[in-house]
């Protein structure tokens, strides 16, 4: 993300997402407080025709999300 404004949108995407997805993936790089791998969750938000995607690992007990990646998807998904 070259533009500082895009980086600033990460928190906005997490708090105001249009879609949240869990596809069964887990992260062995981040363990929860019990030592288990954390689930990967993907938040997405369409802003001004651009889709912002933020992938996080979640700790359910402590109610925390840790950002592992964020990217911009300029392609529009097909209409159903």
C-alpha positions in Angstrom: 0.0 0.0 0.0 1.8 3.1 -1.3 -0.8 5.6 0.0 -0.8 6.4 3.7 -4.6 6.8 3.5 -5.0 3.2 2.5 -3.1 2.1 5.5 -5.3 4.3 7.7 -8.3 2.5 6.3 -7.3 -0.9 7.9 -9.0 -0.1 11.2 -12.0 1.2 9.4 -12.4 -2.0 7.4 -12.2 -4.1 10.6 -14.8 -2.0 12.4 -17.1 -1.5 9.4 -16.7 -4.6 7.2 -19.1 -5.5 4.5 -18.1 -9.2 4.7 -16.2 -11.4 7.1 -14.9 -14.8 6.1 -13.4 -17.8 7.9 -12.5 -20.6 5.5 -11.0 -23.0 8.0 -7.4 -21.7 7.8 -5.3 -21.4 10.9 -2.0 -19.7 11.6 0.8 -21.7 13.2 2.8 -18.5 13.5 0.5 -17.1 16.1 -0.8 -19.1 19.0 -3.6 -18.3 21.3 -3.2 -18.2 25.1 -3.8 -22.0 25.3 -1.0 -22.7 22.8 -3.4 -23.6 19.9 -3.0 -22.2 16.4 -5.2 -19.1 15.8 -7.9 -19.0 13.1 -7.4 -16.7 10.1 -10.3 -14.3 9.5 -10.7 -12.1 6.5 -12.5 -8.8 6.6 -13.5 -6.9 3.4 -15.0 -3.5 2.7 -15.9 -1.8 -0.5 -14.9 1.9 -0.4 -15.4 4.2 -3.5 -15.4 1.2 -5.8 -12.3 -0.4 -4.4 -12.3 -3.5 -2.2 -10.0 -3.4 0.9 -9.2 -6.8 2.4 -7.6 -7.3 5.8 -6.6 -10.8 7.0 -6.2 -11.2 10.8 -5.6 -14.0 13.3 -8.1 -13.9 16.2 -7.8 -14.6 19.8 -11.4 -15.3 20.9 -10.9 -15.2 24.7 -9.0 -11.9 24.7 -11.2 -10.5 21.9 -8.2 -9.4 19.9 -7.4 -9.4 16.2 -3.8 -9.2 14.9 -3.3 -8.1 11.4 -1.2 -10.4 9.3 -1.8 -8.9 5.9 -3.8 -6.2 4.1 -4.3 -5.6 0.4 -6.4 -3.8 -2.1 -8.4 -5.7 -4.7 -9.2 -3.5 -7.6 -11.1 -6.2 -9.4 -14.9 -6.2 -8.9 -16.4 -9.6 -8.0 -19.0 -10.9 -10.6 -22.6 -10.2 -9.9 -24.6 -13.3 -9.0 
